[in-house]
Amino acid sequence: MSIQPTSLASRRALVCAALVLTGFFGGSSAWAQAASNQPEGWDSELRLKEAVDINPDPKIVEVNIDARVERITIAPGKTVEAFTYNGQVPGPLIRLNVGDRLIVHFTNHLPMATTIHWHGVRVPIEMDGVPGISQPEVKPGGAFTYDLMVPDPGLFWYHPHVATAEQVGFGLYAPLVVEDPAEKSRLGVVDEIVVVLSDIGIDENGKLEDPESGGTTGMAFGREGNIVLVNGKVGGMGTLKARSGAPMRWRILNAAKSRYFSLDLDGQPLVKIGSDGGLIEYQTTATSLVLGCAERVDLIVQPKGSAGGELLLHSFVFNRGYGSVEFRPAEEPLFKIQFADGPAYSGPAPTRSTRAITPYSAEGATPLELLLTIDQLQDGRFQYGIDHKPYWTAKAFTAKLGETQIWTITNKTPWSHPFHLHGFFFHVVDEKGQAVHPIEWKDTVNVQFDQTVRVLVRFDERPGTWMMHCHILDHADGGLMGTIRVGLPDDPHATHLPHPHDYRF
């Protein structure tokens, strides 16, 4: 008998139903059978397509991902030929449970080489997707199998690490959700949506904008697309239907290559329960929050309004540096919430979210100073670097296995930098090395212009050469990138990454 592939959502539903029938979930069985608190089809306009799992083992998710050029529709009557995973932007949502094994059969039908980097997932170095460091580039017509475990719950994502600014800007990005069933039951929020914020540049001829537009001046600023996308649709095109006061869980990813998003739900509360590395120490409430490039946020929202009324999720212009707010019009809303007829929600409130997190100790930690710089060369070109050294001339940093380091990241440039470390989580500390509360496990931290951020990181496993870089991807291409050799013997020849003329990361 042949077993037909099922969507991850369908397969998970079957597994949960079976576990409920056998009593495996015990007290959680009511959760597995819980019905939505929202109107029927509440998220149909924004729901992401999920990857198809071809493996019947409930602890293995095995999918096929193909990078190819495809014409996509981003609004009625508006199409563009984009880079896609499986013919869609964003690529398919991959959903797993914590501790599962992920197998991805990847094929490349783009006109250029590419890879997949599993952003935020604590993978072995061989699966990190950085050519020349962890794997060969996957050439056009080539293939590579990624095989990894997912040890942490949270919202992660996948994207290329070849000509990264160009390929991400052209549409290559997708979310990956790692569930913790006990966490979901404990929170008590049934309705959830994954939201991928991004943008794309389209010229007057309907073609993708030149990834080198503006030369090194464009690189220095960071090229933003002229069309904001929400789950692949032009901002403002999608609507969520809601029952007033009924809780929703929003997992939001900023997949844009340069754009920050400053979120505001018409002034209503946004309850933050998680970020890059899953749940944070305790929830916080605000009416606005900022997501730098590559950052994620996990929110509980309970939109309130009268039947037939509307709320708008805005992204207001954010000052990420010189030229980012001057003479810029207000952004269009990201999406609309429309309230259904009927009574407001009167059920139980979501459980207050907490997580026990033991911070690293700064005592005995090895200090590392990272000065983020930009220089203008004699020929007028701009060049980013760490301590004035672009990645193609910089010496690799080093760390021993088991070593804790305290990084002082100082931004001496006119632009902010969402600074990303591959392979490891860290948390932010103050000037005295004490954890900033609530503690968050991060893989990307925003370092505002003319500011300093300190983080503690422990290199406790997985030896290899790991990348660090600004996730404004034009900045990384322009020099703001480096490596740290973890648990490897000294190598006088391991000094720097290739020159961009030889290779584009």
C-alpha positions in Angstrom: 0.0 0.0 0.0 1.4 3.4 -0.9 1.3 6.2 1.5 0.2 9.6 0.0 1.9 12.8 1.2 -0.1 14.9 3.6 0.3 18.5 4.6 2.0 19.0 7.9 -1.1 20.4 9.4 -3.2 17.4 8.4 -0.7 15.0 9.6 -0.3 16.7 12.9 -4.1 16.7 13.3 -4.2 12.9 12.7 -1.4 12.3 15.1 -3.0 14.4 17.8 -6.4 12.7 17.3 -4.8 9.3 17.7 -3.0 10.4 20.9 -6.2 11.7 22.3 -8.0 8.4 21.6 -5.3 6.5 23.4 -5.2 8.8 26.3 -1.6 9.7 25.7 -2.2 13.4 26.3 -4.1 12.8 29.6 -5.2 16.2 30.8 -4.3 17.9 27.5 -6.9 16.0 25.5 -9.4 18.9 25.8 -6.8 21.2 24.2 -6.3 18.8 21.2 -10.0 19.0 20.5 -10.4 22.7 21.2 -12.4 24.6 18.6 -11.5 28.0 17.2 -12.8 31.1 19.0 -12.8 33.1 15.7 -15.3 33.2 12.9 -15.1 30.5 10.3 -12.3 31.1 7.8 -10.9 33.9 10.0 -7.4 33.7 8.6 -8.1 32.4 5.1 -6.9 35.6 3.3 -3.5 35.5 5.0 -2.9 31.8 5.8 0.4 30.5 4.5 0.7 27.3 2.5 2.5 24.6 4.4 5.1 22.2 3.1 4.0 18.6 2.2 5.5 15.9 4.4 6.4 12.8 2.5 7.4 10.8 5.6 4.8 8.9 7.6 7.0 8.8 10.7 5.4 11.3 13.2 8.9 12.3 14.5 10.4 13.0 11.0 9.3 15.8 8.7 10.6 15.2 5.2 9.9 17.7 2.4 11.0 18.7 -1.1 12.0 22.3 -1.6 12.8 23.6 -5.1 14.3 27.1 -5.7 13.0 28.4 -9.0 11.9 31.5 -10.9 8.2 31.8 -11.0 5.6 34.5 -11.9 3.7 35.2 -8.7 0.6 37.4 -8.0 1.1 39.9 -5.2 -2.2 41.8 -5.7 -5.1 41.4 -8.2 -3.8 42.2 -11.6 -0.2 42.7 -10.3 2.3 40.0 -11.0 6.1 39.7 -11.0 8.7 37.1 -11.9 10.4 36.3 -8.6 12.8 33.9 -7.0 10.7 31.3 -5.1 10.7 28.2 -3.0 8.2 25.8 -4.5 6.8 28.5 -6.7 5.6 30.7 -3.9 6.6 33.8 -1.8 7.1 33.3 1.0 8.2 29.7 0.6 6.2 27.0 2.3 5.8 27.1 6.0 7.5 24.1 7.6 6.0 23.1 10.9 7.5 20.5 13.3 7.5 19.6 17.0 10.5 20.2 19.2 13.0 17.3 18.9 11.8 16.2 15.5 14.1 15.4 12.6 13.9 17.6 9.5 15.0 16.2 6.1 14.9 18.7 3.2 15.6 17.5 -0.4 16.7 20.7 -2.0 17.0 21.3 -5.7 18.2 24.5 -7.4 16.6 25.6 -10.7 17.6 29.2 -10.3 19.9 30.8 -12.9 22.6 31.1 -10.2 24.1 29.1 -7.3 22.3 29.1 -3.9 22.0 27.3 -0.6 19.6 27.2 2.4 20.6 28.7 5.8 18.4 27.6 8.7 18.3 30.9 10.5 18.2 30.6 14.3 18.1 26.8 14.4 21.0 25.3 16.3 22.2 23.1 13.5 25.6 21.2 13.1 28.0 23.3 11.0 27.6 21.0 8.0 23.9 22.0 7.8 24.4 25.8 8.2 24.2 26.6 4.5 27.2 28.9 4.1 29.3 28.0 1.0 33.0 27.8 1.4 32.5 27.3 5.1 29.9 24.6 5.8 28.9 23.2 2.4 29.6 23.7 -1.3 27.3 26.0 -3.2 24.4 24.3 -4.9 24.9 25.2 -8.6 22.0 25.5 -11.1 20.6 22.1 -11.7 22.2 20.8 -8.5 20.8 19.3 -5.3 21.6 19.0 -1.6 19.9 17.2 1.3 19.7 19.0 4.6 19.3 16.7 7.6 19.0 18.2 11.0 17.3 18.0 14.4 15.2 20.9 15.7 16.1 21.2 19.5 14.3 24.4 20.4 10.7 25.6 20.1 10.0 28.9 18.4 9.7 30.7 15.1 12.7 30.4 12.8 13.2 30.8 9.0 15.1 29.7 6.0 16.8 31.7 3.3 19.8 31.5 1.0 23.4 32.5 1.8 24.7 33.1 -1.7 24.3 36.7 -3.0 22.0 36.9 0.0 20.8 40.5 -0.4 19.9 39.8 -4.0 18.2 36.5 -3.5 16.3 37.4 -0.4 15.2 40.6 -2.0 14.0 38.6 -5.0 11.7 36.5 -2.8 13.7 33.6 -1.3 12.6 33.3 2.3 10.1 31.2 4.3 9.1 30.5 8.0 9.8 27.4 10.1 7.7 26.9 13.3 8.9 24.4 15.9 6.0 23.6 18.3 6.1 22.6 21.9 2.7 21.0 22.5 3.0 21.5 26.3 3.7 25.2 25.7 0.6 25.6 23.5 -1.6 23.8 26.0 -0.3 25.9 28.8 -0.9 29.2 27.1 -4.5 28.3 26.2 -4.6 30.2 22.9 -6.2 28.1 20.1 -6.0 30.5 17.1 -2.6 31.2 15.7 -1.2 32.7 12.5 2.3 33.1 11.2 2.9 36.5 9.6 5.9 37.1 7.3 6.7 40.8 6.7 8.9 41.7 3.8 9.2 43.9 0.7 10.2 43.7 -2.9 11.5 46.1 -5.4 9.7 46.4 -8.7 10.6 48.9 -11.4 8.4 50.9 -13.8 8.5 48.0 -16.3 7.2 45.4 -13.8 10.6 43.8 -13.4 12.7 43.2 -10.2 14.8 46.1 -9.4 18.5 46.0 -10.0 20.1 44.6 -6.8 23.1 47.0 -7.3 21.0 50.1 -7.7 22.6 53.2 -6.2 26.1 51.6 -6.2 27.8 51.7 -2.8 25.7 54.6 -1.7 22.6 52.3 -2.0 24.5 49.6 -0.2 25.5 51.9 2.6 21.9 52.9 3.3 20.4 49.4 2.6 18.1 49.0 -0.3 14.4 48.8 0.6 11.8 47.4 -1.8 9.1 49.8 -2.9 6.3 47.4 -2.2 5.7 46.0 1.3 4.4 42.4 1.4 2.5 40.6 4.1 2.5 36.8 3.6 3.3 37.5 -0.1 0.5 40.0 -0.6 0.8 43.8 -1.0 0.4 45.4 2.4 -3.2 46.3 3.1 -4.7 43.6 0.8 -5.3 41.0 3.5 -8.0 40.8 6.2 -8.3 38.8 9.4 -11.9 38.2 10.6 -12.2 38.4 14.4 -14.5 38.0 17.3 -14.0 41.0 19.6 -11.8 40.1 22.5 -11.0 36.6 21.4 -7.3 35.9 21.8 -5.0 35.2 18.8 -1.3 34.2 18.7 0.7 36.1 16.1 4.1 34.8 15.2 5.7 37.5 13.2 9.0 37.4 11.2 10.7 40.3 9.5 12.2 38.8 6.4 13.0 42.1 4.6 16.6 42.6 3.6 16.8 46.2 4.9 13.4 47.4 6.1 12.5 47.7 9.8 8.8 47.4 10.9 7.4 49.5 13.7 4.1 47.8 14.6 1.0 49.4 16.0 -2.5 47.9 16.2 -4.4 51.2 16.4 -3.0 51.7 19.9 -4.4 48.4 21.3 -2.2 46.2 23.5 0.4 43.9 22.0 1.4 41.2 24.6 4.9 40.0 23.8 5.5 36.4 24.9 8.5 35.4 22.7 11.2 36.4 20.3 14.0 34.8 18.3 14.7 31.8 20.6 11.1 31.0 21.8 9.3 32.2 24.9 10.9 35.0 26.9 11.3 35.1 30.7 7.9 36.8 31.2 5.4 38.6 29.0 5.4 42.3 28.5 2.7 44.6 27.1 3.1 47.6 24.8 1.2 49.5 22.2 4.0 49.4 19.7 7.2 47.4 19.0 10.0 47.4 16.5 11.3 44.5 14.5 14.7 44.8 12.9 15.6 42.7 9.9 15.6 38.9 10.8 14.0 39.4 14.2 10.9 37.6 15.3 8.2 38.3 17.8 5.6 36.1 19.4 2.4 38.0 20.4 -0.9 37.4 22.1 -3.5 40.0 20.9 -7.1 40.3 21.8 -8.4 42.9 19.3 -11.5 44.7 20.6 -14.2 46.5 18.5 -17.8 46.6 17.6 -19.5 44.2 15.1 -18.7 45.4 11.6 -15.9 47.6 12.8 -12.3 47.5 11.7 -8.8 47.8 13.2 -5.6 48.3 11.2 -2.1 46.9 11.9 0.2 49.7 11.0 3.9 49.9 10.5 5.1 53.4 11.1 8.3 54.8 9.7 11.2 54.0 12.0 14.5 55.9 12.3 17.1 53.3 11.5 19.6 56.0 10.5 20.4 58.8 8.1 17.7 59.2 5.4 15.3 56.6 6.8 12.6 59.0 7.9 13.2 62.3 6.0 10.6 63.1 3.4 9.0 59.6 3.6 5.2 59.2 3.4 3.4 57.1 5.9 3.4 53.4 5.2 0.2 51.7 4.1 -1.4 49.5 6.8 -0.1 45.9 6.9 -3.5 44.2 7.2 -7.0 44.8 8.5 -9.0 43.2 11.3 -12.7 43.1 10.6 -15.0 42.3 13.5 -17.7 39.7 13.0 -21.3 40.0 14.1 -22.2 38.4 17.3 -21.4 38.7 21.0 -17.9 39.6 22.2 -15.7 36.8 23.5 -16.3 36.0 27.2 -14.2 32.9 27.7 -11.1 32.5 29.8 -8.1 34.8 29.4 -4.8 33.4 28.1 -2.5 32.1 30.8 0.2 34.6 31.7 3.3 33.5 29.9 6.5 32.8 31.8 9.6 30.8 31.2 12.4 29.9 33.6 15.7 31.0 31.9 19.0 30.8 33.7 21.2 33.6 32.3 24.9 33.1 31.5 27.4 34.5 34.0 29.7 37.3 33.0 32.2 36.2 35.6 35.3 34.9 33.8 33.8 35.6 30.4 36.2 36.3 27.6 35.7 39.9 26.4 35.4 40.6 22.7 35.1 44.1 21.3 33.3 44.4 17.9 33.4 47.9 16.4 31.0 48.3 13.5 32.4 50.8 11.1 32.0 52.4 7.6 34.7 54.1 5.6 34.7 56.0 2.4 37.6 55.0 0.1 39.7 57.3 -2.0 37.6 56.5 -5.1 34.4 57.5 -3.2 33.1 54.0 -2.6 31.7 53.1 0.8 32.9 50.0 2.7 31.6 48.5 5.9 33.7 46.5 8.3 34.4 45.3 11.8 37.0 47.6 13.2 37.5 49.1 9.7 38.2 45.6 8.2 35.7 44.3 5.6 35.2 40.5 5.8 37.5 39.8 2.9 40.5 41.2 4.9 39.4 40.4 8.5 41.0 37.7 10.6 38.6 35.2 12.1 37.8 35.5 15.8 38.2 32.4 18.0 36.4 30.6 20.8 37.1 27.4 22.7 34.4 24.8 23.3 32.6 25.6 26.5 33.8 29.2 26.5 31.5 32.0 27.5 32.3 35.4 25.8 30.9 38.8 26.5 30.7 40.8 23.3 30.6 44.6 23.3 29.1 45.7 20.0 29.6 49.4 19.3 28.0 51.0 16.2 30.0 53.9 14.9 28.1 54.2 11.7 25.1 56.5 10.8 22.8 53.4 10.3 21.5 50.8 12.7 22.6 47.1 12.3 20.6 44.0 13.3 23.6 41.9 14.2 23.2 38.1 13.7 25.3 35.2 14.9 24.9 31.8 13.3 24.5 28.7 15.3 24.1 30.0 18.8 21.8 32.0 21.0 22.9 34.9 23.2 21.2 37.3 25.7 21.6 41.0 26.2 23.4 42.3 29.4 23.9 45.7 30.9 27.2 47.6 31.5 27.9 45.4 34.5 27.3 42.2 32.7 24.0 41.6 34.4 21.1 40.1 32.3 18.6 42.6 31.0 15.1 41.5 31.9 13.0 40.0 30.7 15.7 37.6 29.4 15.3 36.7 25.7 17.3 34.2 23.8 18.4 36.0 20.7 20.2 35.3 17.5 19.8 38.8 16.1 20.1 42.0 18.1 19.4 45.5 16.9 22.4 47.8 17.4 21.2 51.3 16.9 23.4 53.9 15.3 25.9 55.5 17.8 24.9 52.9 20.4 26.6 50.0 22.2 25.0 46.6 23.0 26.5 43.9 25.2 25.6 40.2 24.9 26.7 37.0 26.5 27.2 33.9 24.4 28.3 30.4 25.3 30.0 28.2 22.7 29.1 24.9 24.4 29.0 22.6 21.4 29.2 22.2 17.6 32.7 23.1 16.6 33.1 24.9 13.3 33.5 28.2 11.6 30.4 30.3 12.2 29.4 33.5 10.6 28.3 36.8 12.2 27.0 39.7 10.1 24.6 42.6 9.9 21.2 41.3 8.6 20.6 44.4 6.6 21.9 42.2 3.8 23.4 45.0 1.7 25.5 45.9 4.7 26.8 42.4 5.0 27.6 42.2 1.2 29.3 45.6 1.7 31.8 44.2 4.3 29.9 44.0 7.6 30.5 40.3 8.2 33.0 38.0 9.9 33.6 34.6 11.3 34.3 33.0 14.6 36.2 29.7 14.7 34.7 27.6 17.6 36.7 24.6 19.0 39.0 24.4 16.0 42.9 24.2 16.1 44.8 27.4 15.2 45.2 27.8 11.5 47.3 30.8 10.3 45.7 30.5 6.9 42.1 30.8 8.2 42.2 34.6 8.2 39.3 35.8 6.1 36.4 35.1 3.8 36.9 35.4 0.0 36.8 38.8 -1.6 33.3 39.6 -3.1 34.8 39.6 -6.5 35.6 35.9 -6.0 32.5 35.0 -4.0 29.3 36.7 -2.9 27.9 35.5 0.4 
